[in-house]
Amino acid sequence: MSYLSRREGRYHYRRRYPQAVADLLGKSEFRKALGTADRVDALKLARQVSVEFDRICDEALSPAATATNGTVGVEAPRVDPGAVLRGLQAVVERVTLRAVEDMHPATKRVTKDWQTELDWQQRAYTLAAQGMPPPGMEAIHPLEAMAAVRAIEAVQSGSPLAVGDDMPEPVRVQGEHPRALQADSRTAAQFKVALDDYCDRVSPGRVSIMRKLCDNVLRWPSTPAQQVQRIMAYAEGKLVAGGKASSVHTQAAGLITILRELPGWEGISLPKQGAVARAVRAGGALQKNARDPMPLAVVEKVQAALDARGDAVDAAAMRLLVRYGVRPLELLSEGPAALAMREDILGDGELVFQAGLSGAKNAASRRDLPVAADDVPLFKLVLSGFGVGSAAERGRQRVTRLSRAVHTALLKIPGITGQVSLYSARHTAADLLRAAGATDAEVGGILGHTQAGNKHTGVYGGTAPLTRQRELLAGVRELLDKPKNLPAG
């Protein structure tokens, strides 16, 4: 049995887990996108994926699967209790000396003052004492972390611990009973399945970033509350070190998105209270206004500058980005195959650009955009200029080249305010769609944003007529063709 299924012209591997494995993983079946439309290739890949399926089942049923405490598939290291006890006083002395040193004005710190520095250290050791060490503190034993917390508290009170003082009581999560911490716990094996499902739907570049981030931040087994604390500790460390709030928000929100793939964890979210939580959420608000739409008069100036450069491919690409609102990477990662005939449910055929085949952020970005007859030569020119090499690498190179050309053109236009760049063409297209009468849902459908509503309904159909999309995109063209008042210069 091949376990192949076909969706949107491409093959997927789908196979039910044995009941014992399904009970452990919390999922009834294994799914993996094979990334090919050729059945012969899909059959070859299916045999390789079958090996991966068997390995997941073996790991899930192995006793080590429930004893992990670190990155996926890594068994927790054994600890020498005697060594931990013998080293407790050394931990107290080391932390106390560090705290006293941090209080001196001449001491170099990562935070602005010694109080903030001690508070940051105390929170980090508290998390380690709870079994949730922040990145870089994985090797510390919870008992050592408890001793470190007590040492810092003693320094803050003005009475540093003396040699031989009693060790502290275990630090517990406020408001939670110890047994409650395990009620909604998930294992490394369960998370691996969820992470693989997520990675099947996003770009290779995103896969690499998020796998590394998960390895650095998340620990298993764990409850949702513990993982949220780890994420916030990581976010705090990045912010204290000078990281951009927008970048930290992207990383934290990405981790939450993946954790929601776990059965029963759909409601996990970032906290709203606290200084760190507010800073992270503010980073998300900054992203919303990170780029402004490019005014139509500026669009015309930039287009004229690109035409004057003599690079017909870049000039054509700019026109299409404004007219269709696609992401630059979605257009510039594709070859001629992305321009194809589509037959709808009524039997009518039309030429479409298949956006999101290679450069999509996720599977929901994939969509068919009806191509106006006048734009067919432009699409053919841009898509035929793809060149050789992998889609991802060539796409990034072409986006970089066009972005630099647009930036050069923008520098020569006086009076531009705000954050305007190549990506602003997409924002301009969104505003033009609204001006043409599109609802937010219609704008999102054309731009390739995940649709709200019932996720099950969203996977049905796919061959409805594109009449409304064609009308709205024609409206965008009409607005672009209207005379503009160009800025001087």
C-alpha positions as CSV (number, residue, x, y, z in Angstrom):
1,M,0.0,0.0,0.0
2,S,1.5,3.4,-1.0
3,Y,-0.5,5.6,1.5
4,L,-0.5,8.4,-1.2
5,S,-3.2,11.0,-1.4
6,R,-3.4,14.0,-3.8
7,R,-4.3,17.5,-3.0
8,E,-4.1,20.6,-5.3
9,G,-2.2,18.5,-7.8
10,R,0.5,17.4,-5.4
11,Y,1.0,14.2,-3.5
12,H,0.9,13.7,0.2
13,Y,1.8,10.7,2.4
14,R,-1.1,9.8,4.9
15,R,-1.0,6.8,7.2
16,R,-2.9,5.9,10.4
17,Y,-0.9,5.3,13.5
18,P,-1.4,2.1,15.4
19,Q,-3.8,2.7,18.3
20,A,-1.1,2.4,20.9
21,V,1.0,5.1,19.2
22,A,-2.0,7.3,18.5
23,D,-2.9,7.3,22.2
24,L,0.6,8.4,23.1
25,L,1.0,11.1,20.4
26,G,-2.6,12.4,20.6
27,K,-3.0,12.1,16.8
28,S,-4.6,9.4,14.7
29,E,-2.6,9.8,11.6
30,F,0.8,10.8,10.1
31,R,0.8,13.3,7.2
32,K,3.7,14.6,5.1
33,A,3.7,16.7,1.9
34,L,5.9,15.1,-0.7
35,G,6.3,18.2,-2.8
36,T,5.8,16.6,-6.2
37,A,3.0,16.2,-8.8
38,D,4.6,13.1,-10.4
39,R,3.3,9.8,-9.1
40,V,6.5,7.9,-9.9
41,D,8.5,10.3,-7.8
42,A,5.9,10.2,-5.1
43,L,6.1,6.4,-4.8
44,K,9.9,6.6,-4.4
45,L,9.5,9.3,-1.7
46,A,6.7,7.4,0.0
47,R,9.1,4.5,0.6
48,Q,11.6,6.9,2.3
49,V,8.8,8.4,4.4
50,S,7.6,5.0,5.5
51,V,11.0,4.5,7.2
52,E,10.4,7.8,9.1
53,F,6.9,6.7,10.0
54,D,8.3,3.4,11.5
55,R,10.9,5.4,13.4
56,I,8.3,7.7,15.0
57,C,6.2,4.7,16.1
58,D,9.3,3.0,17.6
59,E,10.3,6.1,19.5
60,A,6.8,6.7,20.8
61,L,6.6,3.2,22.2
62,S,10.1,3.3,23.6
63,P,10.4,4.0,27.4
64,A,12.9,6.8,26.6
65,A,10.2,8.7,24.8
66,T,8.7,9.8,28.1
67,A,11.9,10.6,29.8
68,T,13.2,13.4,27.6
69,N,14.2,16.7,29.1
70,G,15.7,18.8,26.4
71,T,15.6,19.0,22.6
72,V,13.5,16.5,20.7
73,G,14.8,12.9,21.0
74,V,17.5,13.7,23.5
75,E,17.5,11.7,26.7
76,A,17.9,13.6,29.9
77,P,21.5,13.4,31.3
78,R,22.1,11.5,34.5
79,V,23.0,13.5,37.6
80,D,25.4,12.8,40.4
81,P,23.5,13.8,43.6
82,G,26.6,13.9,45.7
83,A,28.3,16.3,43.3
84,V,25.3,18.6,43.4
85,L,25.1,18.7,47.2
86,R,28.9,19.3,47.5
87,G,28.7,22.2,45.1
88,L,25.8,24.1,46.7
89,Q,27.9,26.3,48.8
90,A,30.1,27.1,45.8
91,V,27.0,28.2,43.9
92,V,25.9,30.5,46.8
93,E,29.4,32.0,47.0
94,R,29.6,32.5,43.2
95,V,26.2,34.1,42.9
96,T,26.7,36.3,45.9
97,L,30.1,37.6,44.6
98,R,28.6,38.3,41.2
99,A,25.6,40.1,42.8
100,V,27.9,42.3,45.0
101,E,30.1,43.1,42.0
102,D,27.1,44.1,39.9
103,M,26.2,46.7,42.5
104,H,29.4,48.6,41.8
105,P,28.9,51.6,39.4
106,A,32.0,50.8,37.3
107,T,30.9,47.2,36.6
108,K,29.8,46.5,33.0
109,R,26.3,45.1,32.9
110,V,23.9,44.0,30.2
111,T,21.1,46.0,31.9
112,K,21.0,49.7,32.8
113,D,21.3,49.4,36.6
114,W,22.2,46.8,39.3
115,Q,18.6,46.4,40.5
116,T,17.4,45.4,37.1
117,E,20.4,43.1,36.7
118,L,19.7,41.3,39.9
119,D,15.9,41.1,39.1
120,W,16.8,39.5,35.7
121,Q,19.2,37.0,37.3
122,Q,16.6,36.1,40.0
123,R,13.9,35.4,37.4
124,A,16.3,33.3,35.3
125,Y,17.3,31.2,38.3
126,T,13.7,30.9,39.5
127,L,12.7,29.4,36.1
128,A,15.7,27.0,36.4
129,A,14.5,26.0,39.9
130,Q,11.1,25.2,38.4
131,G,12.7,22.9,35.8
132,M,12.4,25.4,33.0
133,P,15.9,26.8,32.5
134,P,16.3,29.7,30.1
135,P,18.7,29.2,27.1
136,G,22.3,28.9,28.4
137,M,21.3,27.6,31.8
138,E,20.3,24.1,30.8
139,A,23.1,22.5,32.8
140,I,22.2,23.9,36.2
141,H,20.5,21.6,38.7
142,P,17.2,22.9,40.1
143,L,18.6,22.6,43.7
144,E,21.6,24.8,42.7
145,A,19.1,27.3,41.1
146,M,17.1,27.4,44.4
147,A,20.3,28.2,46.3
148,A,21.1,30.9,43.8
149,V,17.7,32.5,44.2
150,R,18.1,32.6,47.9
151,A,21.6,34.1,47.6
152,I,20.3,36.9,45.4
153,E,17.4,37.6,47.8
154,A,19.8,37.8,50.6
155,V,22.0,40.4,48.8
156,Q,19.0,42.5,47.9
157,S,18.0,42.5,51.6
158,G,21.5,43.7,52.6
159,S,22.3,40.5,54.4
160,P,24.4,38.2,52.2
161,L,24.3,34.5,53.1
162,A,27.1,33.2,55.3
163,V,28.9,29.9,54.9
164,G,26.7,27.0,56.3
165,D,23.3,28.8,56.0
166,D,20.4,26.4,55.3
167,M,19.4,25.7,51.8
168,P,16.1,27.1,50.5
169,E,12.8,25.3,50.0
170,P,11.8,24.3,46.5
171,V,10.4,27.2,44.4
172,R,7.0,26.4,43.0
173,V,4.8,28.0,40.3
174,Q,2.5,30.5,42.0
175,G,-1.1,29.4,42.2
176,E,-0.5,25.9,40.9
177,H,-0.5,22.6,42.7
178,P,2.5,20.3,41.8
179,R,0.2,17.7,40.4
180,A,-1.6,20.2,38.2
181,L,1.7,20.9,36.4
182,Q,1.5,17.4,34.9
183,A,-2.2,17.3,34.1
184,D,-1.7,18.8,30.6
185,S,1.9,17.7,30.0
186,R,3.1,16.7,26.5
187,T,6.2,14.7,25.6
188,A,9.1,15.3,23.1
189,A,7.7,12.6,20.8
190,Q,4.3,14.3,20.7
191,F,5.9,17.7,19.9
192,K,8.0,16.2,17.2
193,V,4.9,15.1,15.3
194,A,3.4,18.6,15.7
195,L,6.6,20.3,14.6
196,D,6.8,18.1,11.5
197,D,3.2,18.9,10.6
198,Y,4.0,22.6,10.9
199,C,7.2,22.3,8.8
200,D,5.3,20.5,6.0
201,R,3.3,23.7,5.4
202,V,6.0,26.4,5.5
203,S,9.0,27.4,3.4
204,P,12.4,25.7,3.9
205,G,13.9,28.9,5.2
206,R,11.2,29.1,7.9
207,V,11.7,25.4,8.8
208,S,15.3,26.0,9.5
209,I,14.7,29.1,11.7
210,M,11.9,27.6,13.7
211,R,13.5,24.2,14.3
212,K,16.6,25.9,15.7
213,L,14.4,28.2,17.8
214,C,12.5,25.3,19.2
215,D,15.7,23.5,20.1
216,N,17.0,26.6,21.9
217,V,13.9,27.5,23.9
218,L,11.5,24.6,24.4
219,R,12.0,21.7,26.8
220,W,10.1,18.4,27.2
221,P,8.1,17.0,28.9
222,S,6.2,20.2,29.7
223,T,2.9,21.8,30.3
224,P,1.6,24.9,28.4
225,A,2.3,27.2,31.4
226,Q,5.9,26.0,31.6
227,Q,6.5,26.5,27.9
228,V,5.0,30.0,28.0
229,Q,7.4,30.9,30.9
230,R,10.3,29.6,28.9
231,I,9.3,31.7,25.9
232,M,8.9,34.8,28.0
233,A,12.3,34.2,29.7
234,Y,13.8,33.9,26.2
235,A,12.1,37.1,25.1
236,E,13.2,38.9,28.1
237,G,16.8,37.9,27.5
238,K,16.7,39.0,23.9
239,L,15.1,42.4,24.8
240,V,17.7,43.0,27.6
241,A,20.5,42.2,25.1
242,G,19.2,44.9,22.8
243,G,17.1,42.8,20.4
244,K,14.4,44.5,18.3
245,A,10.9,44.2,19.8
246,S,9.4,43.3,16.4
247,S,11.9,40.4,15.9
248,V,11.3,39.1,19.5
249,H,7.6,39.2,18.9
250,T,8.0,37.3,15.6
251,Q,10.0,34.6,17.4
252,A,7.7,34.3,20.4
253,A,4.5,34.3,18.3
254,G,6.1,31.6,16.0
255,L,6.8,29.4,18.9
256,I,3.2,29.8,20.2
257,T,1.9,28.9,16.7
258,I,3.8,25.7,16.7
259,L,2.7,24.8,20.2
260,R,-0.9,25.2,19.2
261,E,-0.4,22.2,16.9
262,L,-0.3,19.9,20.0
263,P,-3.6,18.2,20.8
264,G,-5.3,20.1,23.7
265,W,-2.9,23.1,23.5
266,E,-5.0,25.1,20.9
267,G,-5.7,27.8,23.4
268,I,-2.1,28.5,24.4
269,S,-1.1,32.2,24.0
270,L,1.4,34.8,25.1
271,P,0.5,36.6,28.4
272,K,-0.8,40.2,28.4
273,Q,0.4,41.4,31.8
274,G,3.9,42.4,32.8
275,A,6.6,44.6,31.3
276,V,8.1,41.9,29.1
277,A,4.7,40.8,27.8
278,R,3.8,44.4,27.0
279,A,7.1,44.9,25.2
280,V,6.6,41.7,23.1
281,R,3.1,42.6,22.2
282,A,4.2,46.1,21.3
283,G,6.7,44.5,18.9
284,G,3.7,43.0,17.1
285,A,2.1,46.4,16.8
286,L,5.3,47.8,15.4
287,Q,5.2,45.2,12.6
288,K,1.7,46.4,11.5
289,N,3.1,49.8,10.7
290,A,6.6,48.6,9.7
291,R,5.9,49.7,6.0
292,D,3.6,52.3,4.6
293,P,1.8,52.1,1.2
294,M,3.7,53.6,-1.6
295,P,1.7,56.7,-2.8
296,L,0.5,56.4,-6.4
297,A,2.6,59.4,-7.5
298,V,5.7,57.7,-6.0
299,V,4.8,54.4,-7.7
300,E,4.8,56.2,-11.1
301,K,8.2,57.9,-10.3
302,V,9.7,54.6,-9.2
303,Q,8.4,52.8,-12.3
304,A,9.8,55.5,-14.6
305,A,13.2,55.1,-12.9
306,L,13.1,51.3,-13.4
307,D,12.2,51.7,-17.0
308,A,15.1,54.1,-17.5
309,R,17.5,51.6,-16.1
310,G,16.9,49.4,-19.1
311,D,16.2,46.2,-17.1
312,A,12.9,45.1,-18.6
313,V,12.4,42.2,-16.1
314,D,12.7,44.3,-13.0
315,A,10.5,47.0,-14.5
316,A,7.8,44.4,-15.4
317,A,8.1,42.8,-11.9
318,M,7.4,46.2,-10.3
319,R,4.3,46.7,-12.4
320,L,2.9,43.2,-11.4
321,L,3.7,43.6,-7.7
322,V,1.5,46.8,-7.6
323,R,-1.3,45.4,-9.8
324,Y,-1.7,42.0,-8.1
325,G,-0.4,42.5,-4.5
326,V,1.7,39.3,-4.5
327,R,4.7,39.1,-2.2
328,P,8.0,39.9,-4.1
329,L,9.3,36.4,-3.3
330,E,6.1,34.7,-4.6
331,L,6.6,36.3,-8.0
332,L,10.4,36.2,-8.3
333,S,10.8,32.6,-7.1
334,E,8.6,31.1,-9.8
335,G,9.3,29.9,-13.4
336,P,7.1,29.7,-16.5
337,A,5.1,26.8,-14.9
338,A,3.4,29.2,-12.5
339,L,1.4,30.7,-15.5
340,A,-1.2,28.1,-16.2
341,M,-4.7,27.5,-17.5
342,R,-7.4,26.9,-14.9
343,E,-10.8,25.3,-15.4
344,D,-13.4,26.2,-12.9
345,I,-16.4,24.1,-11.7
346,L,-18.5,25.5,-14.6
347,G,-16.1,24.3,-17.2
348,D,-14.8,27.7,-18.1
349,G,-11.0,28.2,-18.6
350,E,-8.8,31.2,-17.8
351,L,-5.2,32.0,-17.5
352,V,-4.0,32.4,-13.9
353,F,-0.8,33.0,-12.0
354,Q,-0.4,30.3,-9.3
355,A,0.9,32.4,-6.4
356,G,2.6,30.8,-3.5
357,L,3.8,27.6,-5.1
358,S,7.4,28.0,-4.0
359,G,7.6,31.2,-1.9
360,A,4.5,30.8,0.2
361,K,4.6,31.4,3.9
362,N,2.2,28.6,4.4
363,A,-0.2,26.4,2.5
364,A,-3.0,28.9,2.9
365,S,-1.0,31.4,0.8
366,R,-1.4,29.3,-2.3
367,R,-4.0,30.8,-4.6
368,D,-4.9,31.4,-8.3
369,L,-5.0,35.0,-9.5
370,P,-6.7,35.7,-12.8
371,V,-4.3,37.4,-15.3
372,A,-5.4,40.3,-17.4
373,A,-4.7,39.9,-21.1
374,D,-2.4,43.0,-21.2
375,D,-0.4,41.5,-18.3
376,V,0.3,38.2,-20.0
377,P,3.5,39.4,-21.7
378,L,4.8,40.9,-18.4
379,F,4.2,37.6,-16.5
380,K,6.0,35.6,-19.3
381,L,8.9,38.0,-19.2
382,V,9.4,37.9,-15.4
383,L,8.8,34.2,-15.1
384,S,11.1,33.3,-18.1
385,G,13.9,35.4,-16.5
386,F,14.1,33.0,-13.5
387,G,17.4,31.5,-14.5
388,V,19.1,28.4,-13.0
389,G,19.5,27.3,-9.4
390,S,17.1,26.5,-6.6
391,A,13.9,28.4,-6.5
392,A,14.5,29.7,-3.0
393,E,18.1,30.9,-3.7
394,R,17.3,32.5,-7.1
395,G,14.2,34.1,-5.7
396,R,16.1,35.8,-2.8
397,Q,18.7,37.0,-5.3
398,R,16.1,38.5,-7.6
399,V,14.2,40.2,-4.7
400,T,17.5,41.7,-3.4
401,R,18.3,43.1,-6.8
402,L,14.9,44.6,-7.4
403,S,14.7,45.9,-3.8
404,R,18.0,47.8,-4.2
405,A,16.8,49.3,-7.5
406,V,13.6,50.5,-5.9
407,H,15.5,51.9,-2.9
408,T,17.8,53.8,-5.2
409,A,14.8,55.3,-7.1
410,L,13.1,56.3,-3.8
411,L,16.2,58.2,-2.6
412,K,15.9,60.5,-5.6
413,I,12.3,61.4,-4.9
414,P,12.0,64.3,-2.4
415,G,9.3,64.6,0.3
416,I,8.9,60.8,1.0
417,T,8.0,60.1,4.6
418,G,7.4,56.9,6.5
419,Q,8.8,53.4,5.9
420,V,8.6,52.9,2.1
421,S,10.3,50.1,0.3
422,L,9.7,47.4,-2.4
423,Y,7.3,45.6,0.0
424,S,5.2,48.8,0.1
425,A,3.9,47.9,-3.3
426,R,1.9,45.1,-1.6
427,H,0.5,47.6,0.9
428,T,-0.5,49.9,-2.0
429,A,-2.3,47.0,-3.8
430,A,-4.2,46.3,-0.6
431,D,-5.4,49.9,-0.3
432,L,-6.3,49.9,-4.0
433,L,-8.3,46.8,-3.6
434,R,-10.3,48.4,-0.8
435,A,-10.8,51.5,-3.0
436,A,-12.1,49.2,-5.7
437,G,-14.8,47.9,-3.3
438,A,-13.1,44.8,-1.8
439,T,-14.0,43.7,1.6
440,D,-11.3,42.8,4.1
441,A,-12.0,39.1,3.4
442,E,-11.6,39.6,-0.3
443,V,-8.4,41.6,0.1
444,G,-7.0,38.8,2.3
445,G,-8.0,36.2,-0.3
446,I,-6.1,38.0,-3.1
447,L,-3.1,38.7,-0.9
448,G,-2.9,35.1,0.3
449,H,-3.7,35.6,4.0
450,T,-5.1,32.8,6.1
451,Q,-8.9,32.9,5.9
452,A,-10.8,33.2,9.1
453,G,-13.8,30.9,9.9
454,N,-14.2,27.2,9.9
455,K,-10.9,25.6,8.9
456,H,-12.7,22.4,7.7
457,T,-14.8,24.4,5.3
458,G,-11.7,26.1,4.0
459,V,-10.3,22.8,2.5
460,Y,-13.4,22.1,0.5
461,G,-13.8,23.1,-3.2
462,G,-11.1,25.1,-4.9
463,T,-12.4,25.5,-8.4
464,A,-15.0,28.2,-7.9
465,P,-15.1,30.9,-10.7
466,L,-12.7,33.8,-10.1
467,T,-15.1,36.4,-11.4
468,R,-15.0,38.7,-8.3
469,Q,-11.2,38.5,-8.1
470,R,-11.0,39.5,-11.7
471,E,-13.3,42.5,-11.2
472,L,-11.4,43.7,-8.2
473,L,-8.0,43.4,-9.9
474,A,-9.4,45.3,-13.0
475,G,-10.5,48.0,-10.6
476,V,-6.9,48.3,-9.3
477,R,-5.6,48.7,-12.8
478,E,-8.1,51.5,-13.5
479,L,-7.0,53.3,-10.3
480,L,-3.4,53.0,-11.3
481,D,-4.0,54.3,-14.8
482,K,-5.6,57.5,-13.5
483,P,-3.4,60.7,-13.8
484,K,-1.5,61.5,-10.6
485,N,-0.1,64.7,-9.2
486,L,3.6,63.9,-9.2
487,P,5.9,65.4,-6.5
488,A,8.5,67.9,-7.7
489,G,11.9,66.6,-8.6
